[in-house]
């Protein structure tokens, strides 16, 4: 269980770091992004571990990755698009 938690935290940190590095202009503060990635991965690992039980470490890590990615996607802001003013015909 300790190794699953450590592994999922590392997965969440790596995913959050990659997201913050790839999309810095569309995300809030880096500390929030990193904390969300790690927290989401830990929650995902906990939920997956409780659902499947012990002995399913790869599936637990996949669940951690999925929840972390889902929470990180909620932080992404849409890009601003400048709309042209439409002239009535």
Secondary structure, 3 states (H helix, E strand, C coil): CHHHHHHHHHHHHHHHHHHHHHCHHHCCCHHHHHHHHHHHHHHHHHHHHHHHCCCCHHHHHHHHHHHHHHHHHHHCCCCCCCCCCCCCC
